């Protein structure tokens, strides 16, 4: 077996069950993209220049064009911008967009957008060793506040506050505090900057553009006619060419950064350390450790000894924000689904394991907390395998060994509801059968939520908002769902009818017109009379929304299919859980219609909204 084949096989075995996740770090100058195919596995990393695009959507389409055959459900972006609400207006670019509109445009189920330094802060727990370069002394205190600062096109500032469950990040715009000069040279630079701006923040000077301003200001102060240089050229001029002006600029820049870092440290009480990110300082390499940064950091008068205890680090790895946004997205999906994503991974990959490893997987799925609490010898005994097989099982899932697996598994089990079905038995007590019926339904709802096709729901709501009339067609157990839909939609003043007689389906359908909508509900999606009525409705120009199995004949005939793929043998049993899921789709459509009554009379709109218990009015 070749090394490439072995690597590819490992990739497929550790891949996310719901496909790769799109990660992005979008700054004012560059946008960096990657696909996270499994925890910590990044592929297709690409850097694009923001100046080449008129907005974020064309930028995203350009990257995704190389991955047209891949279905992406979840994405998270780090953005060099304050994040507040759905509408985002970028500070350093003439771009503005709605997060939800971008999500719809890309066909995503999930899109998270966070501040870039919030993402950077979230990456810190995963960094160690060569990922970091310590500058100066100090030792990090355990369970202590951490500060983050980083000059790039702007100046990012954030922090991490410890809690019982980990860390909480601060969404900060601390780069915009007033710049405070520490000596006559810095005051001269501030006076130079005042000619351009009445308010000079730290970001105006401690950034890439700020380094270029310092260069011009010091050239004027020194009576030198400078050659125009960008910040990378200034760094190269200092470190490669030993240019005196460039060296003075770097010395001044690092001192200013040291002062800003010290202010952040005393403000937060950051005994966990100050971490420096951004694209500028790592370019300086080991020279930065000998710069004026640390001396200025500790130059705090009566608080010098206070700051001397706090370590400072430079983040040396490329694209650390990817680690942060991946962590934020993973936590969001785990909290949103209520399901154990690691359990799902074991279930998804179980058939690819060796027979012995499959026995370990079965033990994990059936007795997860026992696996957490027992030593390797007992786990091996319970699964009837050798101890090395337990280790191989953990490594097949991408972990270093049993300890690493248990650590991740324990965190993913906290507060979750396993998505599984517990069979009711004749011997069950009333308490047990009640618990099983509720647990089975809750688990099915959580799984249903994770599999929702929000793009199809968006399209269905858009059709219903402009429908002239809506007719529900359903028989048997689904008739109850149709009557519920008719009751809700009619209260929204939408002309609505419901038919449960197979002889009337086609007759009613033939009277429809363009602009009318049929909602056809069927667990199996195979009833001949219902299929004939749907064909007749489509022939008149009406649209059909099917609530049914995604692989059914009804789904193929409909304009839009809202899939309910929970498997129940409806030929032998009453469809209980499927009916609950169908009712949930009716509720989702109802809330969507109520929220979107644009152009309607305001009083009528408020009346519609008041009918919905989910709305905070």
N, C-alpha and C positions, 0 to 999 in steps of 0.2 A: 504493500500500500504506500503511495507517495505521500510526502509531507503535506502537499496541497490538498490531497483527497482527505487525509486525516483531519486537517484543519477545518475543511468544509463540513465534514461529518460532525465534528464537535460543535460547529456553529449551528447546524440544524438541530442538534440535540438540546442545545441550551436556548433556542430561540423563543421569543414571546409567542404565546398561543394566538394572540390577536394581531400578529404582524409587527413589523418594525415601527419604531416611534421616531417622529421627526423632531430633531433638536436644532435650535438656531441661537446664535449670539449676534444680534444686530446692533452695530454701533453706528456712529455718525459717518464713518469712513468706509468700513468693511462690514460685510455680513458673512458669518461663518455657519456652515450647515453640516449636519451629520445625521445618519440613520443609526439609532441604537437598536441593534437586532437582538440583544440579550443583555442582562444586567452588566454594565461596564464594558460592553463590546460595541465600539463605534466603527461604522463603515461609511464609505463614500463621503469622506470629509472634503469640503470644497469651500473656497473663499471667493466671494464676489465683491466688486466695487459698487458701493451704493450710488455713486455718481452716474453709473451706467443705466439707472432705472428711474422712471418717473414716480414710482410708488412701490409699496410693499408687495402688492399682489403680482405685478410683473416679475419682481425679484424672486418670489416664491415659485412661480410657474417656471422660471428658467431653471432653477435647481431641480424641481420635480420632473421636468421634461426628460431627464436622464433615467427616471425611475417610473416610467409610464405604466409598466406592467405590475407594479407593486401596490397593493391596497394598504393605505396608511389610515389608521383610525384615530390615533392620538398624537398630539404635538405640544411642545412647550418651547416658548421663545424667551430669551433674555434680551431686554431692550434698554438701550442707553437713554432712558427717559423716565420721568415720574409716571407711575401707573395708578390711575384712579378712575374706576368706572369702565364702561364699554368703549367710549370714544377716546381715542389716543391722538394727541397732536405732538409731534416730535419737536424737541427743543432745538436740536442742531441740524434738522433737515426740514424741508418744506413738504413733509408727508403728514397726512392724517387719515385715520381709518377706524372702522368699527371692528372690534374683536369678533363679534358674532357674524358680521358680514364676511370677514375673512374665513372664519370657520366654515360657513356655508359654501363659499366660493371653492374651497379646497375639498369639500365633502367630508369633513372631519367630524367625529363624534365628540372629541375633546380638543380644545385649544386653550392653553394657559399662557398668559403673557405676564412676565414679572420684570422688575427692575434688574438691570444687569449685575449690580453689586449685591442685590439680594441673592441672586443665583451664585455669585462668586462666594459669598459668605457660606452658602449651603454646601459648597464643595470642600470646605476646610476640614471637616471631620474625616474625609477620605484621603487626605494628603499626609505624606510622611517621607522621611529619608531624603533622597535626592530630589524630591518634588519641591523642597524648600531650601533656602539658603539663609541661615541665621546671620544677622548683622549685630555685632556687639554682644553684650552679656545678657543676663536675666534668665529666669527659669519660669516656664508657664505654670500657673496654679491650676489645680484640678477643679473642674466644675465652676469655672470663672468666666466672666464676660470677655468676649473677643472683639477687637476692632479691625475693620478692613478699610483700606484706602488705596486708591490706584489712579495714577495719571495716565490718560490716553488722549483721545481727542478732547475729552472733558476730564473732570476729576470726580471719580466715584467714591462714595463713602457709605459704609454700612456697619452693622455690628451684629453680634450673636449673643442672646441672653439665655443662660442655661435654665431649663425647667426639669421637672421630674421625668418628662417624656423625651428629653433631648434638648434641642436648641430652637429658639424662636428668633427669626431674623428681623432686623429693623429696616423698614423702607425709608431711607434717609436721602435728603438732598443736601447733605452737609458740605458738599463742594462749593456751595454758593454763599458760605459765610464770608464776611469781610476779610480781605487780606490784611494782616498786621505785620508791618516791617519790623525787623529785629535790629537793624543797624543802618548806618547812613547810606550804604550802597543799595540796600533794599528800598529805602525811602526814595532814593533817586529813581529807581525802577518804577515805584508806585507813582511818582510824579509824572514820569513818561507815560504810564498807562492812563492817568487821569486826562491826558490830552484827548484820548479816544473815548473813554467812558467815565461817567460821573460816579458809578458804583463799580469798584474793582473787587471781585471775589477771588478766593483762592483759585478757582478754576481758570480765571483769566491768566494766571501766571504759572500754576503748577499743572501743566498739561502740555500736549504737543504744540499747539499754537502759542501757549504761554512761554515755552522755551524759546521759540522764535522771537517773541516780543522781548524777552530778556536779552537775547543776542543783539537786537537792534538798540535797546536802551543802553547796554554796556558799551557798545561800539561808540554811541554818541557821547557817553560819559568819558570814555577813554580817548576821544578825538580820533577815532579810527574810521576809515571808509570801508564798511564790510562788504564782502561778497554775499549776496542773498543765499541763505541756506534753509533747508527744511530741518525739522528736529532730528530725523535719522542722519542727515548730513552733519549736523552739529555734533552729534555723538561720535560719528566716525572721525570728524575733524579733531576731536579731543583725544580719542583713544588710539586712533591709527596714525594721525599726522602730528600729534602733540602740539596742535595749534593753540597759542596762548589765550586768545579770545574765547575759543570753544571750551577750553579747560576751565576758564573763569565762569562761563555760563553754566557748565555742569556743576561746578562747586556751589554756585549760588542757588541753582535749581534744587540740588540735593539738600542744602541747608533749609530752604523754604519747605520742602517736603518733610524734613525732620521736625520742623516747628509745627506743621499741620498735624502730623502723626502724634506728637506729644499732646497737643490740645485735645485730640480725639481720645487719647489714652486717659487723661485726667477727667474728661467729661464722662466717659463711660465707666471708669474704674476698671480698665481692661487688663486685669492681671492674667488673663489667658493668652495675652500677646496681641501685638499689632501686626497684621499681615498686609503686605504690599502687593497689589496686583496691577492690572493694566498692561499696556503694550510697551511702555517706555523703559521702566527700570530694568526689566530682565535683559534688555539690549546692552546695558552697561556691564553685565556680568560681574565678575569678582571685583572690578574697580569700585563698584558701589559700596562694597564693604569697607573700603579705605577712604571713602568720601566724607564730607562734613555732616552727613545725615545723622549718624548716631550721636555725635558730640552735640549737635543742635537739639536732638531729641531729649537728651538729658539736661540741657541747659535751661533749667526751670527754677533757678534760685532756691528757695526753701524746699521745693519739691523735687530737687535733683535726685535725692536718694530714693524717693518714691518711684520715679521713672526708671532709675537704674535697675529696679527689680523686674521690670516688664520687658520680656524679650520681643525682638522685632525680626520678622522674616520676610523674604522675598519669595513669591510664588514663581517657580521656575518652569513649570510644565506648560506646554501650549494648550490653549483652549480650556482652561479650568472651569469656565462657566458651563460647559457641556455637562460636567459632573453635577453641578448644582441644579440645572434645570431638569436633568434626568431624575435626580433625587426628589425634587418637588413634584414632578409628574407622577413618579411611582407612588409617592405618599398620597397624592390626590386620588389616583385610581384605586388604591387600596381602600381609602376612606370612603370613596364614592360607591364602590361596589359592595362593600361589606363582606367581600369574599377574600379568601386567602389566596393571593396570586401565586405563592409558591406551591400550595396544594394543587392549584390548577395546572401548574407547570409539570408537577409529578404525574398528574393524571394524563396530561397531553403527551408526555414522552414515555409513558409506561410501556407501550407496545414496542418501543425501539430498544429497550433494555434487554440484557441477557435474562434467561429464565430465573437464575438465582437472584439477580438484581430486581426482577419483577416482584419476587416475594418480599424483598425489603420495601419496595414501593407500596405494595398492598398493606404492609404493616403500618407505614406512615399514613396512608389514607384512612385506615380503619381505626388506628389508635395513636393519633398525633401527639397527644400529651404524654403518653407512655414512652414514646420514642424520645421525647425531650428529657424525660426524667431518668432514663435508664442508661447505664454504661454500655460501651460497645459490646461487651461479652453477652449481656442480657439481650440486647437488640438482635445480635446474631442468633442466639438461642431461640428467641421468639419467632424469628423469620425462617429458622431452620437453614441457616447459611453460615459460611465461615466469616470471621472478623474481617479479613481482607476484602470480602465481597461487599461488606457494609461501606468500607472506604471507597471501593470502586463505584458503588452507587452514588455516593456524594460527589465524586469527581465527574461522573457522567452528567451531573446537573450543573457542572461548572464551578464547584466549590473546591477549596483546598483539601478538605477532609471533613471528618465528623464534627469537630468543634466549630468550624466555619459554617457548616450546614445548620447546626443547632442554633447558632447565634442569629442567623437570618430567619430561620424557621420560627424561633420564639417571638421575634418582633412582628412577624406576619400573622401569628396566631392571635395576638392581643386584640380582644374585643371584636372578633370576627364571627360570622355565621357561616358554617360550611355549606356550600351549595351541593346538597346531596339529597336523595330520596330514601326515607325510612319506611319500609313496608309495614302496614298495620297487620297484626297477627290476631288470630282467634283468642289467644290467651291474654291479650292486652287488657289492662284495666281501663276504665273510663278516663282516668287521668292520662294514661299513656297514649291512648288513641287520640285524645284531644290534642296533646302535645305534638304528636306526629302529624296530624292533619294541619295544624298551624305551622309547624316547622317546614313541612313540605311545601306549603303555599308560600311562605316567606322566602324560602330558598329559591323557588321558581321565579318569584317576582324579582329578586336580586339578580338572578341570572338573566332574566328577560331585560332588565334595565341595562345591563352591560352589552347586550346584543342589539339594542334599539338602533334602527336605521333612521337617524335624525334627519337625513336629507329627504327621505321619502315622507316623513312626517311633516317637514316644512312644506313640501309640494302639496300634500293633502290639505293642510290648513289653508294654503293660498287658494286652492280650488274652492273650498267650502266658504271662504270669506266672500267670494263673488258669485256664489251659486244662486240661480233663480229659484230653484226648489231642490230639495233633497229627499230621496226615497230610500228606505231601508228594505232589503230583501234578506230574509233568513227563515230557517225552519228548525223545528226541534229545540234542542238546548240553546241554540244561538238566537232563538226568537226573543228570549228574555233580554238579550243584549241589544237587539234591534229596538225593542220597545223603550229601553232606557235611553237610547240615542234619540229616538223620536221625541221623547218627553223633554230632553235637555235642549235639543235644537229648536223645537217649537217655541220654547220659552224665550229663545233669542230672536223671535219674530221671523224665523226662516220658515217658509212654507214647507212642511214636512209630512210625509206619509210613511206608513210601515205596512208591509205585506208579508204574511206568513203562509199563504195558500199557494201551492205550486201552480195551480191553474190560472191564478191572477198575475203571476210574475211577468210573463211575456206580454199579456194584454196591457199591463201598466207600462212596461218598458217601451212598447211601440208608440205610446203617447208622449214620450219625452222629446225634448228639443235641445239644441246646442245651448250650453250654459247650465243645464240641469246636471245633477250628480246623483249617482246610485252608490250606496254603501252596501256591499254584499258581504254577509258574514257567514262563514262556514268553517267548522273545525277541519273537516276532511278536504273541502274544496273540490269535491267530485260529483255533487248532485247534478244529474242531467238537466233537470228543470231550471235550476239556478244558472247553469252554464248557458242554456238557451236564452234565458232572459238577459243575461249580461251581453251576449252577442247582439241581441235585438236593441239593447240600449246603446251600444257602441255604434250600431248602424244608423241610429237617429242623430248622431253627433254628440250624445251625452258622454260624460266621463264616468268611469267606474273606479271606486276605491274598494279594494278587497281586503278584508281582515280574515286571514287564512294562513295555511301553511305555505311557505315560500316556494315549495317544489310542486304545488298542486296545479291542476288544470285551471282553476279559477284565478290563481296568481298570474298565470301566463296570459289570460284574456283581459286582465284589468289594466286600466291606465296607470294606477299606482297600487302596489301591494304593501300593506302594513303587516309584516310577517309575525305570526304566532307559531313558533316551531316546537312548543312543548308537546312531547309525544304522549298521547293517551289513546288506548284502544277504545275508540268511540263505538265500535260495532258491538262490543261486549259490556262496556261500562259507561256510566254517565260521565260526561266530560266536565269535571269540576274545576280543576285548576285552569284549563284552557279558557273556560268561561270568565274566570276572574281576570285573566290577562286581556281578554277581549274587552271587558268592561273598563279596564285601565286605559286602553287605547281610546275608547269613547271619551273618557274624562280628559285625556291629554288633548284630543281634538277640540273638546268643548272649551277648555282653558285657552287654547291657542286662538280660537275664534273670538273669544271675549277680549283678549288682549289686542286684537288687530282691527278693531272697528274704526279705522281711519276714515275720515270724510263723513262719518255719520253725525247725526245731530248730537251735540254734547250731552244733552239730558238723556237721550236714548242710549248713548254709549255708557254713561255711568249706571244706567239701569241694568244693562247687560252685565257690566262688571260686578254689580252687587249680587248677582245670582251665583257667583262662583266663590265657594268657601276657601279655595286655595289662595285667593288674592288678599293682600294686605291693604285694605281700603279704610 
